[in-house]
Each structure stands twice: as C-alpha cells, then as structure tokens.
Amino acid sequence: MYEQQPWNPHHQPTYPPPGGSAIALTVKYHPLAFMLGLFKPVVAIDGHQASNAWGRTVVPVAPGQHHVHVHVPYLLPSRIGVADLGVTVHPGQTVELDYRAPMVVFMAGALGAPPQKYPGMAVTIVLLVISLIIFLCLCGGFILAAANGSSTALG
C-alpha cells in the first residue's frame, strides 16, 4: 500500500537526482502537421516506456549505454516516425536529444543531438506549391469563364 510522506516545506525536489545521469528528450511536431497533436508519442528507453507526451522530458538513467526509441501511434500506418538511437551517458551527465516527427507519414522521425530538422519538409513544400498552383489555375479558369460568359451575354 502507498504510504504518504509528511510535507516538508524545506525539501526542494531535484530532477535528475544530484550526481545522477539523465536523458533529456524534446519531442516535437511541425505546426503544419497539426493532426499529430491528436496522438501521443511513445518514448521508450531500454524497452521501458519513459514518456508519452509532446515537449521536453527528463528521464533519470544509470550511467552507461542506453537505447532510445520514439514513434507516434497513428491510423494507417499504425506507427509513424519510428526512430532509434544508442546513447552513452556518463556519470553526472544529462544527454540532450531532439526528436522531430516527420511531415510525411511514411518517413522516419529524426532523433539525435539538437537541433534536428523535420523529415519530409521539402516534400511538403513541393506539395503545397503544387496545390497552390492548381488552386490558382482553377480560380483563374472560373474568372475567365465568368468574364467570357458575361461578354457573350452582352453581345
């Protein structure tokens, strides 16, 4: 059974513990991929779930070699942005890592030392430019058709 500790106003919690080692991971998605905000990322260190939230998480670990895994559960495919990284943590060291979810669901995520770039950004920009061109052509076609139709009706 859980036993509650008495409140101590002079106790300041420290994270990570003094002299301890930690892995600090920042997990982000790009604002254009806003749909990813509906899903919580899965962060595992050495096979144990460490976090499932966007943002920064500090996980105390023992010094040594660790395996960091991140992915985002999704609809189809069921896991996107899969990324794995081996990290060596020295005594008293906090290793900073960045994870960036991909812009395109079929790509891997980016995991490593900060700063990381969003995978698939170039593809996303190309698709947005193509969509904008098609939209402008359709609008221009409707405007020309309306102008041509009104001049024919007058004459």
N, C-alpha and C positions, 0 to 999 in steps of 0.2 A: 504494500500500500504506500501511497505517496505521503511523505511527511513534510509539511510546510516549515521552512526555516523562518525564524523570527526576523523581523525587519530591522536592518541596521542602517541608519542614515549616513554613516561614515564609510560604508562599503561602496566603492566605485567599481562596477564591473569592467573588466578589460577584455577586449576581443581583438586578436587572439590572446591567450594567456601569456603572461610575461615569460620571455625566454623561449616561447613556443614557436613553432613554424606554422605557416598557413598558406593557403592558395586563395587569392582574391580574384574572382572572376566577374567580369562585367558582360552581361548578356543583353544584346540589343537587336531590334529590327528597324528597318528604314520606314519613315512615315508613309512612303508610297505603298509599302506592303502592310498597310494598317490592319488587314484581315488577320495577320498573325497575332495581333493583340487579343484575339478571342481564344487563343490556345496558349497553354503554359509550357515553357521549355522544360526539358528533362536534363538535369545535370547530375552526372554520376562520377564519383571519384573512387577508383579501385573497385568498381562494381556496386558501390553503395550509393543510393540516391542522396545527393547533397543539397539540392535545391530544385524548385520548380517555379521560379518567378523571374520576370524580366528585371533587369537592373543589376546592382552590384551585390555580391555575396562573398563573405569571407568565411572559409572553412578551415578550422584548425586541423593540421595533419602532423604526423610524426615525420621527422627528417628522413629523407631517402627518396627513392624513385616511386612515382605515382602515375596512374593512368587516368586522364580526364576525358570524359565522353559527354557530348552535348547533342541533342536533337530536339526537334519540335514535332509533337504529335499532330497529325493533320488528317484530312478526309481521304483524299486519294493523291498521292500515295500516303500510307499511314504514318510514315516518318519522313520528315524533310530536314534538310540542312545538317545531315549527320557529320560530325567532326570528332576526331580522336587525337589526343596528343599525350606523349610521355613527358613528364616533368620531373626534374630533380630539385628537391627542396633541401636546403642546408639548414642546420640548427639555427634557430632565431630568425630565419629569413621568411619574408612574405613574398611569394611569387605572384606578380600581377599578370593576368591573362585577359584577353578580349575575345568574345565570340560575336560574330555578326551573322545573322540569319540571311539566307540567300534571297535575292529579289525574284528568282525563278524557282518554282518548287522542285524541279528535277535536278537542282545543283546542290553540291555540298556546302556546308557552312564554313566560315573562316574562323579558325581558332589558333591563337598564338599570342606573342608579345604585342602589347598595344603600340600603335593603333592598327587595327585590321580594317580592310576595305570590305564593302558589301559585295559578295559574289553575284554576278549577273547584272551589274549596274549598266554596262554597255548594251546588253541585250534589251534591257528595259527602256533605255533612252531611244534606241532604234525603233522599238515597237511603238513608243509614244509618238515619235516623229512621223512614222508611217500612218498611225491613226489620225494624227492632226492633218496630214496631207489629204487623206481620204475624206475627212470631215469637211475641209475647206473646198475640195472639189465638188462634193455633194451640195454644199451651200451655194457655191458659185453656179452650179448647174441649175438649181432651183431658181436662183435670182435671174439668170439668163432666160430660163424658160418663162418666168413670170413677165419679164420685160418684153420678150418676144411675143408672148400671148397678148399683152396689153396693146402693143403697137399694131398687131394684126386686127384686133377688135376695133381699133380706132379707124383703120384704113379701109 
